[in-house]
Amino acid sequence: MEIDISKSVDTDIVEFDEKIDLSGDLISDKEGEFISPAQVKGFYAVCNDDLIFKFTVTAKARFKCDRCLENADVTICEGFDKTFKRSDAVLKNNGEFIDLTDCINECIVLGIPQKILCKQDCKGICQSCGVNLNKSKCKCKKNTTDKGDNPFSVLKDIKF
């Protein structure tokens, strides 16, 4: 996303509010995709040779839940402050432009939660049979008395 700064002068505060299409996979170790355009809203102020940007990026993305692997929709909302020099602007089409693409990408990556859950009380999947415990109860037989299945079962025989 590029912002035209060619008409701004000292002490100007210029607001902007734009929607940008972020299609494809997210730039992150978690696989996901955007489900709606991202909104970039904020302002920049001109102070001597500096351009001080302050904006918020809001985007909706779909990931897999870390517990049950169902789809989990996440709203990413992250603020960002950045100062550019006027000399950082790129001249094209009779104007001066500042490119915020890298800043927006950084906001989105920083806003992705470390633990993604489809709901706060997600029960996950059964470790034995793999059934989604949010949808149905597990029907597998967990044999906790067999010492071969559970390496910690020997601890129950210790007398204190």
C-alpha positions as CSV (number, residue, x, y, z in Angstrom):
1,M,0.0,0.0,0.0
2,E,1.4,3.3,-1.0
3,I,0.5,6.7,0.5
4,D,0.9,9.8,-1.6
5,I,2.7,12.5,0.4
6,S,3.4,14.9,-2.4
7,K,0.8,17.5,-1.3
8,S,1.6,17.4,2.4
9,V,3.4,20.2,4.1
10,D,4.9,20.9,7.6
11,T,2.4,20.6,10.5
12,D,-0.1,18.7,8.3
13,I,-1.9,15.8,9.8
14,V,-3.3,13.6,7.0
15,E,-5.7,10.8,7.8
16,F,-6.1,7.7,5.7
17,D,-8.5,4.7,5.7
18,E,-8.1,2.0,3.1
19,K,-9.0,-1.6,2.5
20,I,-6.4,-3.8,0.8
21,D,-6.8,-7.3,-0.6
22,L,-4.5,-9.7,1.0
23,S,-5.1,-13.0,-0.9
24,G,-3.1,-16.2,-0.5
25,D,-1.4,-17.7,2.5
26,L,-0.2,-15.8,5.4
27,I,3.4,-15.0,6.0
28,S,3.8,-17.0,9.2
29,D,4.7,-20.4,10.5
30,K,1.0,-21.1,11.0
31,E,-0.8,-21.9,7.8
32,G,-3.9,-19.8,7.1
33,E,-5.7,-17.5,4.7
34,F,-7.4,-14.1,4.8
35,I,-11.1,-14.3,4.6
36,S,-11.8,-10.6,4.0
37,P,-9.8,-7.5,2.9
38,A,-7.7,-5.9,5.6
39,Q,-8.4,-2.4,6.8
40,V,-5.5,0.1,7.3
41,K,-6.6,3.2,9.2
42,G,-4.5,5.9,10.7
43,F,-2.7,9.2,10.0
44,Y,0.7,10.7,9.3
45,A,2.1,14.0,10.4
46,V,4.7,16.0,8.7
47,C,7.4,17.5,10.9
48,N,10.4,19.1,9.1
49,D,11.9,16.3,7.0
50,D,10.1,13.5,9.0
51,L,6.9,11.7,8.2
52,I,5.5,10.2,11.4
53,F,3.0,7.4,10.6
54,K,0.6,5.9,13.1
55,F,-1.9,3.3,12.0
56,T,-3.8,0.2,12.8
57,V,-4.2,-2.9,10.6
58,T,-7.3,-5.1,11.1
59,A,-7.7,-8.3,9.2
60,K,-9.7,-11.5,9.4
61,A,-8.0,-14.8,8.8
62,R,-8.8,-18.5,9.0
63,F,-6.5,-21.0,10.6
64,K,-6.7,-24.5,11.9
65,C,-7.4,-24.8,15.7
66,D,-4.3,-26.0,17.6
67,R,-6.3,-28.4,19.6
68,C,-9.0,-29.9,17.3
69,L,-7.8,-28.9,13.8
70,E,-11.2,-27.4,12.9
71,N,-11.3,-24.0,11.2
72,A,-10.8,-21.1,13.6
73,D,-11.5,-17.5,12.4
74,V,-9.2,-14.9,14.0
75,T,-9.4,-11.1,13.9
76,I,-5.9,-9.6,13.8
77,C,-5.7,-6.0,15.0
78,E,-2.3,-4.5,15.5
79,G,-1.1,-0.9,15.8
80,F,2.1,0.4,14.3
81,D,4.2,3.6,14.5
82,K,6.9,4.3,12.0
83,T,8.9,7.4,11.1
84,F,10.2,7.9,7.6
85,K,12.4,10.6,6.2
86,R,11.0,12.5,3.3
87,S,13.9,11.3,1.3
88,D,12.6,7.7,1.7
89,A,9.7,8.6,-0.6
90,V,9.7,7.1,-4.1
91,L,9.0,9.5,-7.0
92,K,6.6,8.3,-9.6
93,N,3.6,9.5,-11.6
94,N,4.3,13.1,-10.6
95,G,4.0,12.3,-6.9
96,E,5.9,11.2,-3.8
97,F,4.9,7.9,-2.3
98,I,5.7,6.0,0.9
99,D,5.3,2.3,0.7
100,L,3.7,0.8,3.8
101,T,3.6,-2.8,2.6
102,D,6.4,-4.1,4.7
103,C,5.0,-2.4,7.8
104,I,1.5,-3.9,7.2
105,N,3.0,-7.4,6.7
106,E,4.9,-7.0,10.0
107,C,1.7,-5.9,11.8
108,I,-0.1,-8.9,10.6
109,V,2.6,-11.4,11.6
110,L,2.9,-9.8,15.0
111,G,-0.8,-9.9,15.5
112,I,-1.2,-13.6,14.9
113,P,-1.9,-15.3,18.3
114,Q,0.6,-18.0,19.4
115,K,-2.2,-20.3,20.3
116,I,-5.1,-20.4,17.9
117,L,-8.3,-21.9,19.3
118,C,-11.7,-22.3,17.6
119,K,-13.3,-21.5,21.0
120,Q,-11.9,-20.8,24.5
121,D,-13.0,-24.1,25.9
122,C,-12.0,-26.3,23.0
123,K,-11.5,-29.9,24.2
124,G,-9.3,-31.0,21.3
125,I,-9.1,-34.5,19.9
126,C,-8.7,-37.9,21.7
127,Q,-5.1,-39.0,21.7
128,S,-6.2,-42.6,21.2
129,C,-8.9,-42.7,18.6
130,G,-8.7,-39.1,17.2
131,V,-12.4,-38.2,17.6
132,N,-13.1,-34.4,18.0
133,L,-14.2,-34.1,21.7
134,N,-16.1,-30.9,20.9
135,K,-18.5,-32.9,18.7
136,S,-18.8,-36.3,20.4
137,K,-17.6,-38.3,23.4
138,C,-14.7,-40.6,22.9
139,K,-15.7,-44.3,22.6
140,C,-12.3,-45.9,22.8
141,K,-11.4,-47.8,25.9
142,K,-8.5,-46.3,27.8
143,N,-6.9,-49.0,29.8
144,T,-5.0,-47.1,32.5
145,T,-4.4,-50.2,34.6
146,D,-2.1,-51.8,32.1
147,K,1.4,-50.8,33.0
148,G,2.6,-51.2,29.4
149,D,0.4,-48.4,28.0
150,N,1.3,-45.6,30.4
151,P,4.9,-45.1,31.5
152,F,3.7,-43.2,34.6
153,S,1.5,-46.0,35.9
154,V,4.5,-47.3,38.0
155,L,4.2,-44.1,40.1
156,K,0.9,-45.2,41.6
157,D,2.7,-48.1,43.3
158,I,5.1,-45.8,45.2
159,K,4.3,-45.5,48.9
160,F,5.0,-42.2,50.7
